[in-house]
Amino acid sequence: MSRSMGVAHSRVVVLGVLMVLAAFNLAPLATAQSQNVGKQPLPPPGAANTPAPNVVGGAVDVTTFVLGPGDVIAVKVFGHPELSESHRIRTDGIISIPLMGEIQAAGLTPQKLSKQIEQALSETLQLPIVNLDVIDVQSKVFTLIGAVARPGQYPMANPITIFEAINFGLGFGPYAKSKKITVIRMKDGVRQTLNFNYEDYKKGKNLDKNPNFMVENKDTIIVPE
C-alpha cells in the first residue's frame, strides 16, 4: 500500500469513529425532543379562571367612572417623571402623592381627580399637566359561578347588563339550566334575588317579564345545573 493510500485509509477510519460517537451523543437528545413534540408549558394553577383586569365593559371612561378603594391609578405629570407613579387607592379612599401629601381619590372620576392634582401641584410647579389612567379596577366587581366555562370574579370597568355579564363565562356547561339564572344582590343590607331567563332573552321572548337589567357592584350571578 502506498503512503497516500495509507493516509486516506486512516482518515476514513477516524471519520467513521467520529460518526459513531456523534450518533451515541445525539440519540438521547433526539429521544427527548421526540417526547416533547407538541407539548406546551402548563399554565399556573387557577389561571384559566382568572380573567384579565378590566376586560368587562371595555376601557374605563375617565369622565364617568367613579374611583373606589382598591382601584389602581397611574398618575403622570408631564415633564416630571419623578412625580409620575402608580397608586392603589387605600381602603379609606386616600392616595399619597409627592409634593401634595394625602388626597381623597375615592368618589371622584379620574378626570376630576387629575384636575385636583393639577391644582394642588400648581402651588410648587408652573402650569402642571396631569394625565391619569385607571390600570386596575377592584372597587366594582361581580362574581359569576356555576355551570359556565370560566367562573370567577370580574372587574367592571363600565356598566354592563346581565346578558353581557353571563357571556363573559365563555359558554355554559352541558347540564346548565340557562333558563333559571339567579342573581344575588345586597341592597342596603337586604338580600335580594333576581331571576333571568337567558334563553328567552336571546330569542326575544317575554322581554317585558324578563328584562336585561344592569349588573350592580358585588352581584353574584349563579348558573345552576
C-alpha positions as CSV (number, residue, x, y, z in Angstrom):
1,M,0.0,0.0,0.0
2,S,1.3,3.4,-1.0
3,R,1.8,6.2,1.6
4,S,-1.0,8.3,0.1
5,M,-3.5,5.4,0.3
6,G,-2.5,4.7,3.9
7,V,-3.2,8.3,4.9
8,A,-6.6,8.2,3.1
9,H,-7.5,5.0,4.9
10,S,-6.6,6.5,8.3
11,R,-8.8,9.5,7.6
12,V,-11.7,7.2,6.7
13,V,-11.3,5.3,9.9
14,V,-11.1,8.4,12.1
15,L,-14.2,9.8,10.3
16,G,-16.1,6.6,10.9
17,V,-15.3,6.7,14.6
18,L,-16.4,10.3,14.9
19,M,-19.7,9.5,13.2
20,V,-20.4,6.6,15.6
21,L,-19.6,8.8,18.7
22,A,-21.9,11.5,17.4
23,A,-24.7,9.0,16.9
24,F,-24.4,7.9,20.5
25,N,-24.3,11.5,21.8
26,L,-27.3,12.7,19.8
27,A,-29.5,9.7,20.5
28,P,-30.7,10.8,24.0
29,L,-31.3,14.4,22.6
30,A,-33.3,13.0,19.7
31,T,-35.3,10.9,22.1
32,A,-36.0,13.8,24.5
33,Q,-37.1,16.0,21.6
34,S,-39.4,13.4,20.2
35,Q,-41.0,13.1,23.6
36,N,-41.6,16.8,23.9
37,V,-43.1,17.3,20.4
38,G,-46.4,19.2,20.7
39,K,-46.1,19.8,24.4
40,Q,-46.7,23.4,25.7
41,P,-45.8,24.8,29.2
42,L,-48.6,24.2,31.7
43,P,-50.3,27.4,32.9
44,P,-50.2,28.2,36.6
45,P,-52.9,26.7,38.8
46,G,-56.2,28.6,38.5
47,A,-55.0,30.7,35.5
48,A,-58.0,29.5,33.4
49,N,-60.4,31.0,35.9
50,T,-58.5,34.3,36.4
51,P,-59.7,36.9,34.0
52,A,-57.5,39.8,32.9
53,P,-58.2,43.1,34.6
54,N,-60.6,45.5,33.0
55,V,-61.9,43.0,30.4
56,V,-65.5,43.7,31.4
57,G,-67.1,46.7,29.8
58,G,-64.1,47.9,27.8
59,A,-61.8,50.7,28.7
60,V,-62.5,52.9,31.6
61,D,-64.3,56.2,30.8
62,V,-62.3,58.7,32.8
63,T,-65.2,61.2,32.6
64,T,-67.8,58.9,34.2
65,F,-66.1,56.1,36.1
66,V,-66.2,56.7,39.9
67,L,-63.0,55.6,41.6
68,G,-63.1,53.4,44.7
69,P,-60.9,51.6,47.2
70,G,-58.6,49.0,45.6
71,D,-58.5,50.7,42.2
72,V,-55.0,51.3,40.8
73,I,-54.4,54.6,39.0
74,A,-51.3,55.8,37.1
75,V,-50.6,59.5,37.7
76,K,-48.4,61.0,35.0
77,V,-47.1,64.6,35.5
78,F,-45.8,66.0,32.2
79,G,-42.1,66.8,32.4
80,H,-41.8,65.4,35.9
81,P,-41.1,61.6,35.8
82,E,-40.1,61.7,39.5
83,L,-43.8,62.5,40.3
84,S,-45.2,60.0,37.9
85,E,-46.1,56.7,39.5
86,S,-48.9,54.3,40.2
87,H,-51.1,54.3,43.3
88,R,-53.6,51.9,44.7
89,I,-56.4,53.7,46.5
90,R,-56.4,52.7,50.1
91,T,-59.5,51.4,52.0
92,D,-60.0,54.9,53.3
93,G,-60.1,56.2,49.8
94,I,-56.8,58.1,50.1
95,I,-53.7,58.2,47.9
96,S,-50.4,59.9,48.8
97,I,-48.6,62.0,46.1
98,P,-45.2,63.7,46.4
99,L,-45.4,67.4,46.9
100,M,-49.0,67.0,47.8
101,G,-49.3,64.5,50.6
102,E,-52.6,62.7,51.0
103,I,-55.5,63.3,48.8
104,Q,-59.0,61.9,48.6
105,A,-59.4,59.8,45.4
106,A,-62.4,57.5,46.1
107,G,-65.7,59.1,45.0
108,L,-64.1,61.1,42.2
109,T,-63.9,60.5,38.5
110,P,-60.3,60.1,37.1
111,Q,-60.9,63.4,35.2
112,K,-61.9,65.3,38.3
113,L,-59.1,63.8,40.3
114,S,-56.5,64.8,37.7
115,K,-57.7,68.4,37.8
116,Q,-57.5,68.5,41.6
117,I,-53.9,67.1,41.4
118,E,-53.0,69.8,38.9
119,Q,-54.5,72.5,41.1
120,A,-52.5,71.2,44.2
121,L,-49.3,70.9,42.2
122,S,-49.6,74.4,40.8
123,E,-48.5,75.7,44.2
124,T,-45.0,74.3,43.6
125,L,-44.9,73.8,39.8
126,Q,-45.6,76.1,36.9
127,L,-48.7,75.0,34.9
128,P,-48.5,71.3,35.7
129,I,-50.2,68.9,33.3
130,V,-51.5,65.7,34.8
131,N,-52.8,62.7,32.9
132,L,-54.5,59.9,35.0
133,D,-55.3,56.4,33.8
134,V,-57.1,53.6,35.6
135,I,-54.9,50.5,35.2
136,D,-56.8,48.1,37.5
137,V,-60.4,48.0,38.7
138,Q,-61.1,46.4,42.0
139,S,-63.8,48.6,43.5
140,K,-66.6,47.4,41.2
141,V,-66.8,43.6,40.6
142,F,-69.3,40.9,40.0
143,T,-69.0,37.1,40.6
144,L,-70.0,34.5,38.1
145,I,-70.3,31.0,39.4
146,G,-71.9,27.7,38.5
147,A,-72.2,25.9,35.2
148,V,-70.1,28.2,33.0
149,A,-66.7,27.6,31.2
150,R,-64.9,30.4,33.1
151,P,-66.3,31.2,36.5
152,G,-64.7,33.8,38.7
153,Q,-64.7,37.4,39.8
154,Y,-64.8,40.1,37.1
155,P,-64.0,43.8,37.4
156,M,-66.4,46.2,35.8
157,A,-64.8,49.0,34.0
158,N,-68.1,50.2,32.8
159,P,-71.8,49.4,33.4
160,I,-72.9,46.1,31.8
161,T,-76.2,44.1,31.5
162,I,-76.9,40.7,32.9
163,F,-76.8,39.2,29.4
164,E,-73.3,40.7,28.8
165,A,-72.1,39.5,32.2
166,I,-73.1,35.9,31.6
167,N,-71.4,35.9,28.2
168,F,-68.1,36.5,29.9
169,G,-68.4,33.0,31.3
170,L,-67.5,31.8,27.7
171,G,-70.4,29.4,27.4
172,F,-72.5,27.0,29.5
173,G,-71.7,23.6,30.8
174,P,-73.6,20.6,29.3
175,Y,-76.2,20.5,32.2
176,A,-76.5,24.2,32.8
177,K,-80.0,25.5,33.4
178,S,-79.6,28.7,31.5
179,K,-83.4,29.5,31.8
180,K,-83.1,29.7,35.6
181,I,-80.2,32.0,36.3
182,T,-80.2,33.7,39.7
183,V,-78.6,37.0,40.8
184,I,-77.9,37.5,44.5
185,R,-77.7,41.2,45.4
186,M,-77.3,43.0,48.7
187,K,-79.2,46.3,48.7
188,D,-79.0,48.5,51.8
189,G,-78.1,45.4,53.9
190,V,-81.1,43.5,52.5
191,R,-80.5,40.4,50.3
192,Q,-82.4,40.4,47.0
193,T,-82.9,37.6,44.5
194,L,-83.4,38.4,40.8
195,N,-84.1,35.8,38.1
196,F,-83.1,35.8,34.4
197,N,-84.0,33.5,31.6
198,Y,-81.0,33.6,29.2
199,E,-82.6,31.5,26.5
200,D,-85.8,33.6,26.4
201,Y,-83.9,36.8,26.2
202,K,-81.7,35.5,23.4
203,K,-84.8,34.6,21.4
204,G,-86.5,37.9,22.2
205,K,-89.3,36.2,24.2
206,N,-91.1,37.7,27.2
207,L,-88.9,40.7,27.3
208,D,-91.4,42.6,29.5
209,K,-91.2,40.0,32.2
210,N,-87.5,39.1,31.6
211,P,-85.7,42.4,31.3
212,N,-82.0,42.6,30.6
213,F,-81.2,44.5,33.8
214,M,-77.9,46.2,34.7
215,V,-75.4,44.3,36.9
216,E,-74.5,46.1,40.1
217,N,-71.4,46.1,42.2
218,K,-70.8,42.8,44.1
219,D,-73.6,41.0,42.4
220,T,-73.3,37.2,42.4
221,I,-74.6,35.5,39.2
222,I,-75.4,31.8,39.6
223,V,-75.9,29.5,36.7
224,P,-77.4,26.3,38.2
225,E,-77.0,22.7,36.9
